[in-house]
Amino acid sequence: MLDLRKVVALLLGHLAHDVGHVLLGGHDDRFLSPSLFHWKSQSGTPEGSATGLRYQTLGLGGNRAILFVRETQDQPYLFLGELKYLRHEGSRPMGIDFELKMPMPAKDFQAWASIVAA
């Protein structure tokens, strides 16, 4: 059972926009596979800042993160589980790849991947 008192980060992914834009707010949030999620930090987050360093330790020790995603702003979020930091690129914003502790079912991955590709 996930103890929410030990979660230090909550990532919210927006996979599509309901007015024709493929990505919401310029973010590049997307699934790379059923177990890999790519997320963009806020535009002002440098990799060496306290926040940037916290992202780089998610999933290590007691530093836990959970992921919620939704297709559009009008839909509720779907809980997908815990994440572990794998790598990042850039700074201001950081493009971060996370691994899902439990991969999503292949049918759900296909559905989410098709949203971003549309």
GROMACS elastic network, one bead per residue, 0.5 to 0.9 nm:
[ bonds ]
;  ai    aj funct       b0    kb
    2     5     6  0.88042   500
    2     6     6  0.84482   500
    2     7     6  0.86595   500
    2    81     6  0.88449   500
    2    82     6  0.85830   500
    3     6     6  0.58160   500
    3     7     6  0.72980   500
    4     7     6  0.52434   500
    4     8     6  0.86890   500
    5     8     6  0.82371   500
    6    62     6  0.67974   500
    6    63     6  0.75027   500
    6    64     6  0.66890   500
    6    65     6  0.89114   500
    7    10     6  0.74491   500
    7    62     6  0.80104   500
    7    63     6  0.68384   500
    7    65     6  0.55858   500
    7    66     6  0.72058   500
    8    54     6  0.88777   500
    8    58     6  0.82097   500
    8    62     6  0.84335   500
    8    63     6  0.59762   500
    8    64     6  0.55686   500
    8    65     6  0.60150   500
    8    66     6  0.86860   500
    9    54     6  0.87785   500
    9    55     6  0.81979   500
    9    58     6  0.77951   500
    9    63     6  0.80357   500
    9    64     6  0.65245   500
    9    66     6  0.66394   500
    9    67     6  0.87668   500
   10    64     6  0.88068   500
   10    65     6  0.56451   500
   10    66     6  0.52495   500
   10    67     6  0.61676   500
   10    68     6  0.76686   500
   11    39     6  0.83759   500
   11    65     6  0.71427   500
   11    66     6  0.62599   500
   11    68     6  0.63115   500
   11    69     6  0.82264   500
   12    39     6  0.89089   500
   12    66     6  0.87556   500
   12    67     6  0.61373   500
   12    68     6  0.50694   500
   12    69     6  0.56318   500
   12    70     6  0.80523   500
   12    77     6  0.81096   500
   13    27     6  0.89112   500
   13    29     6  0.58982   500
   13    30     6  0.78089   500
   13    39     6  0.71608   500
   13    67     6  0.74596   500
   13    68     6  0.62766   500
   13    70     6  0.65065   500
   13    71     6  0.84745   500
   13    77     6  0.87070   500
   14    17     6  0.77286   500
   14    23     6  0.73103   500
   14    24     6  0.61197   500
   14    25     6  0.87874   500
   14    27     6  0.79866   500
   14    28     6  0.86721   500
   14    29     6  0.63520   500
   14    30     6  0.82073   500
   14    68     6  0.89136   500
   14    69     6  0.58906   500
   14    70     6  0.54705   500
   14    71     6  0.59129   500
   14    72     6  0.66794   500
   14    73     6  0.78175   500
   15    22     6  0.75509   500
   15    23     6  0.60501   500
   15    24     6  0.68947   500
   15    27     6  0.87853   500
   15    28     6  0.80950   500
   15    29     6  0.59836   500
   15    30     6  0.62045   500
   15    31     6  0.87977   500
   15    69     6  0.72334   500
   15    70     6  0.63941   500
   15    71     6  0.50221   500
   15    72     6  0.71246   500
   15   112     6  0.75111   500
   15   113     6  0.88576   500
   15   115     6  0.70056   500
   15   116     6  0.61590   500
   16    19     6  0.89759   500
   16    20     6  0.83220   500
   16    21     6  0.68243   500
   16    22     6  0.50171   500
   16    24     6  0.57526   500
   16    29     6  0.88912   500
   16    70     6  0.80711   500
   16    71     6  0.51811   500
   16    72     6  0.56929   500
   16    73     6  0.86770   500
   16   115     6  0.65248   500
   16   116     6  0.62614   500
   16   118     6  0.89769   500
   17    20     6  0.62289   500
   17    21     6  0.52159   500
   17    22     6  0.58538   500
   17    23     6  0.58488   500
   17    24     6  0.51576   500
   17    25     6  0.84100   500
   17    71     6  0.71738   500
   17    72     6  0.53585   500
   17    73     6  0.73109   500
   18    21     6  0.70196   500
   18    22     6  0.84384   500
   18    24     6  0.87439   500
   18    71     6  0.82588   500
   18    72     6  0.57188   500
   18    73     6  0.74860   500
   18    74     6  0.82674   500
   19    22     6  0.87293   500
   20    23     6  0.89048   500
   21    24     6  0.68440   500
   21    25     6  0.89793   500
   22   115     6  0.77590   500
   22   116     6  0.59652   500
   22   117     6  0.76222   500
   22   118     6  0.68065   500
   23    26     6  0.60359   500
   23    27     6  0.60513   500
   23    28     6  0.62990   500
   23    29     6  0.74383   500
   23    30     6  0.89390   500
   23   116     6  0.71827   500
   24    27     6  0.57805   500
   24    28     6  0.78881   500
   24    29     6  0.84389   500
   24    72     6  0.83301   500
   25    28     6  0.87257   500
   27    39     6  0.77405   500
   27    40     6  0.59081   500
   27    41     6  0.82289   500
   27    42     6  0.86103   500
   28    38     6  0.74034   500
   28    39     6  0.64332   500
   28    40     6  0.59709   500
   28    95     6  0.81215   500
   29    37     6  0.74895   500
   29    38     6  0.55070   500
   29    40     6  0.61963   500
   29    95     6  0.89196   500
   29   116     6  0.88196   500
   30    36     6  0.87547   500
   30    37     6  0.59243   500
   30    38     6  0.52852   500
   30    39     6  0.67678   500
   30   112     6  0.81381   500
   30   113     6  0.74758   500
   30   116     6  0.69439   500
   31    34     6  0.69357   500
   31    35     6  0.78707   500
   31    36     6  0.58607   500
   31    38     6  0.60265   500
   31    39     6  0.87522   500
   31   109     6  0.73958   500
   31   112     6  0.73597   500
   31   113     6  0.65316   500
   31   116     6  0.87182   500
   32    35     6  0.76973   500
   32    36     6  0.52401   500
   32    37     6  0.57809   500
   32    38     6  0.67541   500
   32    97     6  0.87363   500
   32   109     6  0.89683   500
   32   113     6  0.80751   500
   33    36     6  0.50278   500
   33    37     6  0.72297   500
   33   103     6  0.85024   500
   33   104     6  0.89100   500
   33   106     6  0.87804   500
   33   109     6  0.69688   500
   33   113     6  0.85229   500
   34    37     6  0.81063   500
   34   100     6  0.80676   500
   34   102     6  0.88649   500
   34   103     6  0.51572   500
   34   104     6  0.51647   500
   34   105     6  0.68051   500
   34   106     6  0.62687   500
   34   108     6  0.80940   500
   34   109     6  0.53624   500
   34   110     6  0.84988   500
   35    98     6  0.82955   500
   35    99     6  0.55250   500
   35   101     6  0.74446   500
   35   102     6  0.69370   500
   35   104     6  0.65013   500
   35   109     6  0.88915   500
   36    97     6  0.67348   500
   36    98     6  0.57217   500
   36   100     6  0.60893   500
   36   103     6  0.79667   500
   37    83     6  0.87160   500
   37    96     6  0.82182   500
   37    97     6  0.57003   500
   37    98     6  0.51974   500
   37    99     6  0.62985   500
   37   100     6  0.72371   500
   38    95     6  0.68888   500
   38    96     6  0.56035   500
   38    98     6  0.63029   500
   38    99     6  0.88984   500
   39    94     6  0.82280   500
   39    95     6  0.58686   500
   39    96     6  0.52544   500
   39    97     6  0.64322   500
   39    98     6  0.77421   500
   40    43     6  0.80925   500
   40    93     6  0.63726   500
   40    94     6  0.57133   500
   40    96     6  0.61612   500
   40    97     6  0.89078   500
   41    44     6  0.80663   500
   41    45     6  0.64411   500
   41    52     6  0.84941   500
   41    55     6  0.89628   500
   41    91     6  0.88761   500
   41    92     6  0.77441   500
   41    93     6  0.53075   500
   41    94     6  0.52985   500
   41    95     6  0.66081   500
   41    96     6  0.76119   500
   42    45     6  0.56977   500
   42    92     6  0.72458   500
   42    93     6  0.56947   500
   42    94     6  0.77190   500
   43    46     6  0.83875   500
   43    91     6  0.82539   500
   43    94     6  0.76916   500
   44    91     6  0.81213   500
   44    93     6  0.59669   500
   44    94     6  0.89129   500
   45    48     6  0.85372   500
   45    49     6  0.70335   500
   45    51     6  0.69638   500
   45    52     6  0.61875   500
   45    91     6  0.65252   500
   45    93     6  0.54165   500
   45    94     6  0.67199   500
   46    49     6  0.55039   500
   46    50     6  0.87634   500
   46    51     6  0.79758   500
   46    52     6  0.59014   500
   46    53     6  0.88606   500
   46    90     6  0.81921   500
   46    93     6  0.66151   500
   46    94     6  0.69604   500
   47    50     6  0.83343   500
   47    51     6  0.78138   500
   47    53     6  0.63207   500
   47    55     6  0.86420   500
   47    56     6  0.83627   500
   47    88     6  0.86687   500
   47    89     6  0.88187   500
   47    90     6  0.73740   500
   47    91     6  0.51643   500
   47    92     6  0.74441   500
   47    93     6  0.81729   500
   47    94     6  0.65538   500
   48    51     6  0.80212   500
   48    52     6  0.57160   500
   48    53     6  0.59422   500
   48    91     6  0.83340   500
   49    53     6  0.60191   500
   49    54     6  0.83887   500
   50    53     6  0.52143   500
   50    54     6  0.60755   500
   50    55     6  0.87394   500
   51    55     6  0.63212   500
   51    56     6  0.87602   500
   52    55     6  0.52073   500
   52    56     6  0.64666   500
   52    91     6  0.84487   500
   52    94     6  0.77071   500
   53    57     6  0.65725   500
   54    57     6  0.53220   500
   54    58     6  0.64978   500
   54    63     6  0.80313   500
   55    58     6  0.53643   500
   55    65     6  0.89462   500
   55    85     6  0.71444   500
   55    96     6  0.82534   500
   56    59     6  0.87614   500
   56    60     6  0.89801   500
   56    85     6  0.59494   500
   56    86     6  0.79674   500
   56    87     6  0.75119   500
   56    88     6  0.78831   500
   56    96     6  0.84498   500
   57    60     6  0.55462   500
   57    61     6  0.82891   500
   57    63     6  0.65496   500
   57    64     6  0.85283   500
   57    84     6  0.80901   500
   57    85     6  0.64938   500
   58    61     6  0.83314   500
   58    62     6  0.84892   500
   58    63     6  0.51754   500
   58    64     6  0.54328   500
   58    65     6  0.60300   500
   58    83     6  0.72103   500
   58    84     6  0.55662   500
   58    85     6  0.53481   500
   58    98     6  0.87803   500
   59    62     6  0.73895   500
   59    63     6  0.55829   500
   59    65     6  0.64970   500
   59    82     6  0.78344   500
   59    83     6  0.60519   500
   59    85     6  0.60955   500
   60    63     6  0.55163   500
   60    64     6  0.70353   500
   60    84     6  0.72048   500
   60    85     6  0.80992   500
   61    64     6  0.77239   500
   64    82     6  0.71789   500
   64    83     6  0.72628   500
   64    84     6  0.77253   500
   65    81     6  0.83868   500
   65    82     6  0.56467   500
   65    83     6  0.54704   500
   65    84     6  0.73452   500
   66    79     6  0.79364   500
   66    80     6  0.74601   500
   66    81     6  0.53482   500
   66    83     6  0.57358   500
   66   100     6  0.88749   500
   67    78     6  0.83864   500
   67    79     6  0.61355   500
   67    80     6  0.55430   500
   67    81     6  0.56323   500
   67    82     6  0.63024   500
   67    83     6  0.68182   500
   67   100     6  0.84286   500
   68    77     6  0.56265   500
   68    78     6  0.52625   500
   68    80     6  0.58303   500
   68    81     6  0.76201   500
   69    76     6  0.84396   500
   69    77     6  0.51961   500
   69    78     6  0.52979   500
   69    79     6  0.67699   500
   69    80     6  0.74779   500
   70    73     6  0.73012   500
   70    74     6  0.87359   500
   70    75     6  0.63086   500
   70    76     6  0.63326   500
   70    78     6  0.60974   500
   71    74     6  0.83310   500
   71    75     6  0.67536   500
   71    76     6  0.85818   500
   71    77     6  0.82218   500
   71   112     6  0.79511   500
   71   115     6  0.76167   500
   72    75     6  0.55963   500
   72    76     6  0.83833   500
   73    76     6  0.77873   500
   80    83     6  0.89509   500
   80   100     6  0.77677   500
   80   102     6  0.81290   500
   80   103     6  0.84951   500
   80   104     6  0.72300   500
   81   100     6  0.67590   500
   81   101     6  0.68255   500
   81   102     6  0.69635   500
   81   103     6  0.89062   500
   82    99     6  0.84181   500
   82   100     6  0.59221   500
   82   101     6  0.54498   500
   82   102     6  0.76107   500
   83    98     6  0.59135   500
   83    99     6  0.54755   500
   83   101     6  0.57670   500
   83   102     6  0.87572   500
   84    97     6  0.86694   500
   84    98     6  0.53360   500
   84    99     6  0.51252   500
   84   100     6  0.65788   500
   84   101     6  0.70734   500
   85    88     6  0.83438   500
   85    96     6  0.74687   500
   85    97     6  0.64296   500
   85    99     6  0.64967   500
   86    96     6  0.76081   500
   86    97     6  0.55872   500
   86    98     6  0.53313   500
   86    99     6  0.66034   500
   87    95     6  0.85295   500
   87    96     6  0.59537   500
   87    97     6  0.54758   500
   87    98     6  0.73544   500
   88    91     6  0.87869   500
   88    94     6  0.64162   500
   88    95     6  0.53752   500
   88    97     6  0.60511   500
   88    98     6  0.89102   500
   89    93     6  0.87906   500
   89    94     6  0.58836   500
   89    95     6  0.51296   500
   89    96     6  0.65455   500
   89    97     6  0.87472   500
   90    93     6  0.65614   500
   90    94     6  0.50218   500
   90    95     6  0.62894   500
   90    96     6  0.88103   500
   91    95     6  0.77284   500
   92    95     6  0.89752   500
   99   102     6  0.85538   500
   99   103     6  0.83061   500
  100   103     6  0.56801   500
  100   104     6  0.80053   500
  103   106     6  0.84105   500
  104   107     6  0.83089   500
  104   108     6  0.64919   500
  104   109     6  0.64755   500
  105   108     6  0.53868   500
  105   109     6  0.64225   500
  105   110     6  0.88604   500
  106   109     6  0.50125   500
  106   110     6  0.62064   500
  106   111     6  0.86755   500
  107   110     6  0.51640   500
  107   111     6  0.63281   500
  107   112     6  0.88196   500
  108   111     6  0.50542   500
  108   112     6  0.62384   500
  108   113     6  0.84801   500
  109   112     6  0.51920   500
  109   113     6  0.59005   500
  109   114     6  0.84667   500
  110   113     6  0.50926   500
  110   114     6  0.60928   500
  110   115     6  0.87475   500
  111   114     6  0.53227   500
  111   115     6  0.65906   500
  112   115     6  0.52054   500
  112   116     6  0.67718   500
  112   117     6  0.88691   500
  113   116     6  0.54509   500
  113   117     6  0.62635   500
  113   118     6  0.87414   500
  114   117     6  0.50241   500
  114   118     6  0.60621   500
  115   118     6  0.54004   500
